[in-house]
Amino acid sequence: MTARIQLARGIDEDVSDVRITRSRDGAFSVAKFYFQKPKCLENGEQNITGLYLIDEEGELISRSVNAKFLNGEATGIEAEYKMRGEAEFQRFLRFMERFAAENGLELTRNS
């Protein structure tokens, strides 16, 4: 099974950017996903039901999804996935490693 990101069930998305922040003690982490021109908004469809990170281990789900508008039209989507503790963070990293490898993406760390 390939790693997929969906905002609407059944429509695989291309992510424009992902930024991950983590508390100093590692107890809390947040991943922010940015989607420019998401496929789920094409053809007037707007059936966004959440952020779904799907891979061989199962699904990671977030309902924290917001649309960005310009002149009354949705131009992009921003979604957050929140993690508590090391186990959730490691699970997220495994998903992102799979997704990155399958989509030609790379991890860039800030100093």
C-alpha positions in Angstrom: 0.0 0.0 0.0 1.3 3.4 -0.9 1.3 6.4 1.6 -1.5 8.8 0.6 -2.7 12.1 1.9 -6.4 13.0 1.4 -8.7 15.9 2.3 -11.7 14.3 0.9 -12.1 10.5 0.9 -10.9 8.9 -2.3 -9.0 12.0 -3.7 -5.2 11.7 -3.2 -3.6 15.1 -2.8 -0.2 16.6 -3.6 1.1 18.5 -0.6 2.8 21.8 -1.3 4.6 22.1 2.1 4.8 20.4 5.5 6.3 22.1 8.6 6.8 20.3 11.8 7.3 21.9 15.2 8.0 20.2 18.5 8.1 21.3 22.1 11.5 21.3 23.7 10.6 18.2 25.9 9.1 16.4 22.9 5.7 16.1 24.7 3.8 18.0 22.0 4.3 18.3 18.2 2.4 19.9 15.3 2.6 19.2 11.6 1.2 21.9 9.3 0.3 20.9 5.8 -0.2 23.4 3.0 -2.0 22.5 -0.2 -2.1 24.9 -3.2 -4.9 24.1 -5.6 -5.9 20.9 -4.0 -7.6 18.3 -6.2 -10.6 18.1 -3.9 -11.6 21.7 -4.9 -11.5 21.0 -8.6 -14.7 21.1 -10.6 -16.5 22.9 -7.8 -16.3 20.0 -5.4 -15.8 21.0 -1.8 -16.4 17.8 0.1 -13.4 18.3 2.5 -14.0 16.1 5.6 -10.6 16.2 7.3 -6.9 15.4 6.8 -6.3 11.7 6.3 -2.7 10.3 6.3 -3.1 6.7 5.0 -0.4 4.0 4.8 0.2 0.4 5.5 -0.1 0.9 9.3 -3.5 2.5 9.1 -4.8 6.1 9.2 -3.8 9.3 11.0 -6.8 11.7 11.1 -7.2 15.4 11.9 -10.3 17.5 11.6 -8.3 20.8 11.8 -8.6 21.9 8.2 -9.0 25.5 6.9 -9.5 26.9 3.4 -7.7 30.0 2.2 -9.8 32.3 0.0 -8.9 35.0 -2.5 -11.8 37.1 -4.0 -14.3 34.6 -2.7 -12.6 31.5 -4.2 -10.7 28.8 -2.3 -7.1 29.0 -3.3 -5.6 26.6 -0.9 -6.0 24.4 2.2 -4.1 24.5 5.5 -4.4 21.5 7.8 -2.8 20.7 11.2 -2.0 17.3 12.7 -1.3 17.4 16.4 0.7 14.8 18.2 1.2 14.1 21.9 4.2 12.1 23.1 7.0 10.2 21.4 5.0 7.3 20.1 2.6 9.5 18.1 5.5 11.5 16.8 7.4 8.4 15.7 4.3 7.0 14.0 3.9 10.3 12.1 7.6 10.3 11.1 7.2 6.7 9.7 4.3 7.9 7.6 6.2 10.9 6.3 9.2 8.8 5.4 7.0 6.6 3.3 5.2 9.5 1.7 8.4 11.3 1.0 10.1 8.3 -0.6 7.1 7.6 -2.8 6.7 11.2 -3.9 10.3 12.4 -4.3 10.3 14.7 -1.3 13.0 15.4 1.1 13.3 16.5 4.7 15.0 19.8 5.4 15.9 20.5 9.0 16.3 24.0 10.4 19.3 24.7 12.6 
